[in-house]
Amino acid sequence: MKTSFRDCQAPVQTLPASGIRDQAGNAFPEPRTLNPPLAQTRGFASASWFHCLAAVALAVCATGCQSMLEGTPFAPKPNTDEARLAYALQQAEREVTRLRARVDAFEQNNERLEGRIIDAERQTRDILRLRDELQQIRNDRAKLRDEISQSMGVTIKRMLDEQQAQTLAQVQKALASSRPAAPSKQTGYNHTVAAGQTLSLIAREYKTTIDAIMKANNLTNANDLRVGMVLFIPEK
């Protein structure tokens, strides 16, 4: 029994118009009878090319969309390891920046401290120099005081010696003036003044003059006679 090409065709199937609806809820139009196998083959080929073109377009769109969405909330999430590495690098850079700032601040503080140390050393040298000068002034003053003391001691001693010599000379002169005259080589008599005697009475008694008795005894006043006084009466 021969089978014709028509007998091999699939039976025609129809779908009700209300059986299939799109996403909006609209009913598709009433379908036609299904194509024979040859037509189905051509439809599948066209659909495959369409699907390939659609896949390529989707890939291109995905690449472009990914580039366009970078930096936006809709950007694709990066790899977790890469994100952690990038975050760690950012934290390390921040830490390096912070440490560099601290090092700069420390260097500035160190420079200020070095300046203060230099000033303190300069002040210390000035203080030591002033202390040495003050000690030298004290030494000079003590030396000058000793020299003044020695000089004053010598001067005072010399003044005392001179004054003592002058006083001694005055005393000796006074003693010499008050001492009775030593008996001269001329002859005469010693007379002790008695109570009631005057120089004129004594002169008449020895037959001499008042001036001779006064000159022989260094008398300046005839009334200086005292009881018990010894007078030298020169002979004529």
Short mmCIF file of the C-alpha atoms (twelve columns), coordinates in Angstrom:
data_MODEL
# 
_entry.id   MODEL 
# 
loop_
_atom_site.group_PDB 
_atom_site.id 
_atom_site.type_symbol 
_atom_site.label_atom_id 
_atom_site.label_alt_id 
_atom_site.label_comp_id 
_atom_site.label_asym_id 
_atom_site.label_seq_id 
_atom_site.Cartn_x 
_atom_site.Cartn_y 
_atom_site.Cartn_z 
_atom_site.pdbx_PDB_model_num 
ATOM 1   C CA . MET A 1   0.000   0.000   0.000   1 
ATOM 2   C CA . LYS A 2   1.541   3.245   -1.161  1 
ATOM 3   C CA . THR A 3   1.580   6.238   1.064   1 
ATOM 4   C CA . SER A 4   1.446   9.644   -0.563  1 
ATOM 5   C CA . PHE A 5   3.049   12.848  0.618   1 
ATOM 6   C CA . ARG A 6   -0.317  14.171  1.523   1 
ATOM 7   C CA . ASP A 7   -0.948  11.181  3.750   1 
ATOM 8   C CA . CYS A 8   2.237   11.993  5.666   1 
ATOM 9   C CA . GLN A 9   1.127   15.461  6.484   1 
ATOM 10  C CA . ALA A 10  0.138   16.057  10.066  1 
ATOM 11  C CA . PRO A 11  -3.452  16.658  10.752  1 
ATOM 12  C CA . VAL A 12  -4.521  20.230  10.898  1 
ATOM 13  C CA . GLN A 13  -5.058  21.455  14.454  1 
ATOM 14  C CA . THR A 14  -6.839  24.558  15.484  1 
ATOM 15  C CA . LEU A 15  -6.817  26.414  18.776  1 
ATOM 16  C CA . PRO A 16  -9.659  28.348  20.128  1 
ATOM 17  C CA . ALA A 17  -9.263  32.097  20.069  1 
ATOM 18  C CA . SER A 18  -9.858  32.373  23.773  1 
ATOM 19  C CA . GLY A 19  -7.378  29.655  24.659  1 
ATOM 20  C CA . ILE A 20  -4.200  31.808  24.594  1 
ATOM 21  C CA . ARG A 21  -3.889  35.388  25.836  1 
ATOM 22  C CA . ASP A 22  -0.951  37.756  26.036  1 
ATOM 23  C CA . GLN A 23  0.388   39.379  29.232  1 
ATOM 24  C CA . ALA A 24  -2.014  42.256  28.869  1 
ATOM 25  C CA . GLY A 25  -4.926  39.830  28.834  1 
ATOM 26  C CA . ASN A 26  -5.775  40.330  25.133  1 
ATOM 27  C CA . ALA A 27  -6.777  37.217  23.193  1 
ATOM 28  C CA . PHE A 28  -4.651  36.183  20.265  1 
ATOM 29  C CA . PRO A 29  -6.433  36.151  16.867  1 
ATOM 30  C CA . GLU A 30  -7.839  32.883  15.659  1 
ATOM 31  C CA . PRO A 31  -4.963  30.719  14.531  1 
ATOM 32  C CA . ARG A 32  -4.587  29.301  11.078  1 
ATOM 33  C CA . THR A 33  -3.952  25.738  10.299  1 
ATOM 34  C CA . LEU A 34  -0.441  24.583  11.140  1 
ATOM 35  C CA . ASN A 35  2.116   24.570  8.353   1 
ATOM 36  C CA . PRO A 36  3.313   21.304  6.927   1 
ATOM 37  C CA . PRO A 37  6.659   19.884  8.094   1 
ATOM 38  C CA . LEU A 38  8.654   21.768  5.425   1 
ATOM 39  C CA . ALA A 39  7.221   25.025  6.473   1 
ATOM 40  C CA . GLN A 40  7.903   24.136  10.112  1 
ATOM 41  C CA . THR A 41  11.575  23.487  9.225   1 
ATOM 42  C CA . ARG A 42  11.885  26.865  7.564   1 
ATOM 43  C CA . GLY A 43  10.204  28.477  10.584  1 
ATOM 44  C CA . PHE A 44  12.630  26.800  12.945  1 
ATOM 45  C CA . ALA A 45  15.619  28.053  10.892  1 
ATOM 46  C CA . SER A 46  14.281  31.574  10.904  1 
ATOM 47  C CA . ALA A 47  13.645  31.344  14.631  1 
ATOM 48  C CA . SER A 48  17.209  30.085  15.233  1 
ATOM 49  C CA . TRP A 49  18.723  33.013  13.357  1 
ATOM 50  C CA . PHE A 50  16.434  35.327  15.213  1 
ATOM 51  C CA . HIS A 51  17.450  33.792  18.516  1 
ATOM 52  C CA . CYS A 52  21.181  34.161  17.673  1 
ATOM 53  C CA . LEU A 53  20.749  37.761  16.671  1 
ATOM 54  C CA . ALA A 54  18.754  38.381  19.842  1 
ATOM 55  C CA . ALA A 55  21.473  36.763  21.975  1 
ATOM 56  C CA . VAL A 56  24.186  38.889  20.348  1 
ATOM 57  C CA . ALA A 57  22.079  42.003  20.799  1 
ATOM 58  C CA . LEU A 58  21.438  41.103  24.427  1 
ATOM 59  C CA . ALA A 59  25.178  40.572  24.995  1 
ATOM 60  C CA . VAL A 60  26.004  43.923  23.425  1 
ATOM 61  C CA . CYS A 61  23.243  45.610  25.393  1 
ATOM 62  C CA . ALA A 62  24.396  43.931  28.583  1 
ATOM 63  C CA . THR A 63  27.941  45.182  28.034  1 
ATOM 64  C CA . GLY A 64  26.754  48.681  27.255  1 
ATOM 65  C CA . CYS A 65  24.297  48.671  30.121  1 
ATOM 66  C CA . GLN A 66  26.986  47.497  32.492  1 
ATOM 67  C CA . SER A 67  29.195  50.389  31.394  1 
ATOM 68  C CA . MET A 68  26.312  52.812  31.732  1 
ATOM 69  C CA . LEU A 69  25.276  51.503  35.153  1 
ATOM 70  C CA . GLU A 70  28.721  51.706  36.693  1 
ATOM 71  C CA . GLY A 71  28.757  54.133  39.652  1 
ATOM 72  C CA . THR A 72  24.978  53.875  40.106  1 
ATOM 73  C CA . PRO A 73  22.927  51.866  42.598  1 
ATOM 74  C CA . PHE A 74  21.983  49.548  39.707  1 
ATOM 75  C CA . ALA A 75  25.584  48.633  38.923  1 
ATOM 76  C CA . PRO A 76  26.401  44.930  39.173  1 
ATOM 77  C CA . LYS A 77  27.999  43.854  42.397  1 
ATOM 78  C CA . PRO A 78  31.775  43.339  42.120  1 
ATOM 79  C CA . ASN A 79  33.589  40.279  43.197  1 
ATOM 80  C CA . THR A 80  33.698  40.015  47.019  1 
ATOM 81  C CA . ASP A 81  37.466  39.295  47.211  1 
ATOM 82  C CA . GLU A 82  38.304  42.168  44.907  1 
ATOM 83  C CA . ALA A 83  36.038  44.468  46.907  1 
ATOM 84  C CA . ARG A 84  37.706  43.459  50.161  1 
ATOM 85  C CA . LEU A 85  41.150  43.959  48.603  1 
ATOM 86  C CA . ALA A 86  40.180  47.387  47.269  1 
ATOM 87  C CA . TYR A 87  38.731  48.350  50.648  1 
ATOM 88  C CA . ALA A 88  41.882  47.153  52.424  1 
ATOM 89  C CA . LEU A 89  44.021  49.187  50.010  1 
ATOM 90  C CA . GLN A 90  41.908  52.272  50.668  1 
ATOM 91  C CA . GLN A 91  42.217  51.754  54.414  1 
ATOM 92  C CA . ALA A 92  45.978  51.267  54.074  1 
ATOM 93  C CA . GLU A 93  46.270  54.478  52.037  1 
ATOM 94  C CA . ARG A 94  44.257  56.353  54.664  1 
ATOM 95  C CA . GLU A 95  46.458  54.922  57.428  1 
ATOM 96  C CA . VAL A 96  49.617  55.867  55.514  1 
ATOM 97  C CA . THR A 97  48.262  59.395  55.025  1 
ATOM 98  C CA . ARG A 98  47.396  59.637  58.717  1 
ATOM 99  C CA . LEU A 99  50.819  58.325  59.777  1 
ATOM 100 C CA . ARG A 100 52.530  60.699  57.359  1 
ATOM 101 C CA . ALA A 101 50.615  63.614  58.899  1 
ATOM 102 C CA . ARG A 102 51.633  62.450  62.378  1 
ATOM 103 C CA . VAL A 103 55.270  62.163  61.259  1 
ATOM 104 C CA . ASP A 104 55.129  65.691  59.836  1 
ATOM 105 C CA . ALA A 105 53.617  66.994  63.070  1 
ATOM 106 C CA . PHE A 106 56.257  65.115  65.073  1 
ATOM 107 C CA . GLU A 107 59.025  66.617  62.945  1 
ATOM 108 C CA . GLN A 108 57.584  70.108  63.457  1 
ATOM 109 C CA . ASN A 109 57.375  69.525  67.214  1 
ATOM 110 C CA . ASN A 110 60.906  68.146  67.150  1 
ATOM 111 C CA . GLU A 111 62.140  71.275  65.356  1 
ATOM 112 C CA . ARG A 112 60.407  73.476  67.926  1 
ATOM 113 C CA . LEU A 113 61.906  71.439  70.766  1 
ATOM 114 C CA . GLU A 114 65.362  71.652  69.210  1 
ATOM 115 C CA . GLY A 115 64.953  75.428  68.959  1 
ATOM 116 C CA . ARG A 116 63.913  75.620  72.611  1 
ATOM 117 C CA . ILE A 117 66.864  73.410  73.594  1 
ATOM 118 C CA . ILE A 118 69.249  75.681  71.675  1 
ATOM 119 C CA . ASP A 119 67.753  78.732  73.414  1 
ATOM 120 C CA . ALA A 120 68.031  77.009  76.800  1 
ATOM 121 C CA . GLU A 121 71.668  76.090  76.135  1 
ATOM 122 C CA . ARG A 122 72.408  79.676  75.093  1 
ATOM 123 C CA . GLN A 123 70.728  80.976  78.251  1 
ATOM 124 C CA . THR A 124 72.694  78.451  80.319  1 
ATOM 125 C CA . ARG A 125 75.957  79.647  78.777  1 
ATOM 126 C CA . ASP A 126 74.975  83.257  79.472  1 
ATOM 127 C CA . ILE A 127 74.124  82.387  83.081  1 
ATOM 128 C CA . LEU A 128 77.453  80.590  83.551  1 
ATOM 129 C CA . ARG A 129 79.315  83.511  81.997  1 
ATOM 130 C CA . LEU A 130 77.512  85.994  84.258  1 
ATOM 131 C CA . ARG A 131 78.226  83.766  87.248  1 
ATOM 132 C CA . ASP A 132 81.937  83.732  86.391  1 
ATOM 133 C CA . GLU A 133 81.945  87.508  85.983  1 
ATOM 134 C CA . LEU A 134 80.169  87.925  89.319  1 
ATOM 135 C CA . GLN A 135 82.689  85.652  91.028  1 
ATOM 136 C CA . GLN A 136 85.536  87.635  89.461  1 
ATOM 137 C CA . ILE A 137 83.975  90.869  90.746  1 
ATOM 138 C CA . ARG A 138 83.712  89.350  94.223  1 
ATOM 139 C CA . ASN A 139 87.351  88.260  94.108  1 
ATOM 140 C CA . ASP A 140 88.458  91.707  92.958  1 
ATOM 141 C CA . ARG A 141 86.417  93.342  95.689  1 
ATOM 142 C CA . ALA A 142 87.906  91.087  98.368  1 
ATOM 143 C CA . LYS A 143 91.401  91.787  97.053  1 
ATOM 144 C CA . LEU A 144 90.731  95.526  97.017  1 
ATOM 145 C CA . ARG A 145 89.352  95.341  100.549 1 
ATOM 146 C CA . ASP A 146 92.498  93.601  101.742 1 
ATOM 147 C CA . GLU A 147 94.670  96.153  99.980  1 
ATOM 148 C CA . ILE A 148 92.672  99.005  101.520 1 
ATOM 149 C CA . SER A 149 92.920  97.382  104.935 1 
ATOM 150 C CA . GLN A 150 96.650  96.959  104.612 1 
ATOM 151 C CA . SER A 151 97.091  100.467 103.259 1 
ATOM 152 C CA . MET A 152 94.876  101.937 105.956 1 
ATOM 153 C CA . GLY A 153 96.696  99.901  108.572 1 
ATOM 154 C CA . VAL A 154 100.029 101.260 107.417 1 
ATOM 155 C CA . THR A 155 98.635  104.770 107.183 1 
ATOM 156 C CA . ILE A 156 96.999  104.577 110.596 1 
ATOM 157 C CA . LYS A 157 100.147 103.118 112.124 1 
ATOM 158 C CA . ARG A 158 102.209 105.881 110.562 1 
ATOM 159 C CA . MET A 159 99.726  108.492 111.762 1 
ATOM 160 C CA . LEU A 160 99.756  106.987 115.249 1 
ATOM 161 C CA . ASP A 161 103.519 106.897 115.279 1 
ATOM 162 C CA . GLU A 162 103.678 110.502 114.153 1 
ATOM 163 C CA . GLN A 163 101.072 111.552 116.679 1 
ATOM 164 C CA . GLN A 164 102.808 109.599 119.399 1 
ATOM 165 C CA . ALA A 165 106.105 111.177 118.484 1 
ATOM 166 C CA . GLN A 166 104.546 114.632 118.553 1 
ATOM 167 C CA . THR A 167 102.862 113.917 121.862 1 
ATOM 168 C CA . LEU A 168 106.078 112.563 123.314 1 
ATOM 169 C CA . ALA A 169 107.946 115.637 122.149 1 
ATOM 170 C CA . GLN A 170 105.326 117.891 123.690 1 
ATOM 171 C CA . VAL A 171 105.448 115.940 126.950 1 
ATOM 172 C CA . GLN A 172 109.203 116.065 127.036 1 
ATOM 173 C CA . LYS A 173 109.096 119.775 126.336 1 
ATOM 174 C CA . ALA A 174 106.557 120.283 129.080 1 
ATOM 175 C CA . LEU A 175 108.608 118.247 131.491 1 
ATOM 176 C CA . ALA A 176 111.681 120.183 130.583 1 
ATOM 177 C CA . SER A 177 109.929 123.491 131.153 1 
ATOM 178 C CA . SER A 178 108.559 122.424 134.527 1 
ATOM 179 C CA . ARG A 179 111.757 120.825 135.759 1 
ATOM 180 C CA . PRO A 180 113.969 123.042 137.961 1 
ATOM 181 C CA . ALA A 181 117.042 124.365 136.278 1 
ATOM 182 C CA . ALA A 182 120.141 122.439 136.845 1 
ATOM 183 C CA . PRO A 183 122.658 124.200 138.989 1 
ATOM 184 C CA . SER A 184 125.018 126.229 136.924 1 
ATOM 185 C CA . LYS A 185 128.698 126.384 137.336 1 
ATOM 186 C CA . GLN A 186 128.326 129.604 139.319 1 
ATOM 187 C CA . THR A 187 128.534 129.315 143.035 1 
ATOM 188 C CA . GLY A 188 125.752 130.103 145.379 1 
ATOM 189 C CA . TYR A 189 123.459 128.796 148.106 1 
ATOM 190 C CA . ASN A 190 120.352 126.623 148.299 1 
ATOM 191 C CA . HIS A 191 117.545 128.247 150.238 1 
ATOM 192 C CA . THR A 192 114.318 126.528 151.337 1 
ATOM 193 C CA . VAL A 193 111.364 128.878 151.274 1 
ATOM 194 C CA . ALA A 194 109.760 129.220 154.672 1 
ATOM 195 C CA . ALA A 195 106.281 130.381 155.485 1 
ATOM 196 C CA . GLY A 196 105.832 134.117 155.086 1 
ATOM 197 C CA . GLN A 197 108.961 134.610 153.040 1 
ATOM 198 C CA . THR A 198 108.822 136.517 149.808 1 
ATOM 199 C CA . LEU A 199 111.277 136.750 147.016 1 
ATOM 200 C CA . SER A 200 112.284 140.306 148.017 1 
ATOM 201 C CA . LEU A 201 113.022 139.226 151.611 1 
ATOM 202 C CA . ILE A 202 115.159 136.338 150.377 1 
ATOM 203 C CA . ALA A 203 117.049 138.657 147.983 1 
ATOM 204 C CA . ARG A 204 117.809 141.172 150.784 1 
ATOM 205 C CA . GLU A 205 118.882 138.333 153.052 1 
ATOM 206 C CA . TYR A 206 121.478 137.081 150.559 1 
ATOM 207 C CA . LYS A 207 122.311 140.563 149.284 1 
ATOM 208 C CA . THR A 208 121.304 139.861 145.706 1 
ATOM 209 C CA . THR A 209 118.534 140.891 143.347 1 
ATOM 210 C CA . ILE A 210 115.114 139.428 142.609 1 
ATOM 211 C CA . ASP A 211 115.946 139.090 138.883 1 
ATOM 212 C CA . ALA A 212 119.070 137.063 139.615 1 
ATOM 213 C CA . ILE A 213 117.106 134.625 141.805 1 
ATOM 214 C CA . MET A 214 114.273 134.327 139.245 1 
ATOM 215 C CA . LYS A 215 116.728 133.772 136.369 1 
ATOM 216 C CA . ALA A 216 118.698 131.164 138.276 1 
ATOM 217 C CA . ASN A 217 115.480 129.230 139.075 1 
ATOM 218 C CA . ASN A 218 113.616 129.819 135.745 1 
ATOM 219 C CA . LEU A 219 110.809 131.671 137.485 1 
ATOM 220 C CA . THR A 220 108.491 133.861 135.438 1 
ATOM 221 C CA . ASN A 221 106.532 135.312 138.356 1 
ATOM 222 C CA . ALA A 222 107.811 136.393 141.768 1 
ATOM 223 C CA . ASN A 223 104.610 135.202 143.395 1 
ATOM 224 C CA . ASP A 224 105.156 131.556 142.319 1 
ATOM 225 C CA . LEU A 225 107.003 130.790 145.566 1 
ATOM 226 C CA . ARG A 226 105.711 127.849 147.607 1 
ATOM 227 C CA . VAL A 227 106.536 126.786 151.098 1 
ATOM 228 C CA . GLY A 228 109.294 124.175 150.978 1 
ATOM 229 C CA . MET A 229 110.475 125.185 147.544 1 
ATOM 230 C CA . VAL A 230 114.275 125.067 147.166 1 
ATOM 231 C CA . LEU A 231 115.806 128.094 145.486 1 
ATOM 232 C CA . PHE A 232 119.328 128.517 144.212 1 
ATOM 233 C CA . ILE A 233 120.786 131.825 145.341 1 
ATOM 234 C CA . PRO A 234 123.759 132.826 143.188 1 
ATOM 235 C CA . GLU A 235 126.650 134.740 144.551 1 
ATOM 236 C CA . LYS A 236 127.467 138.113 143.210 1 
# 
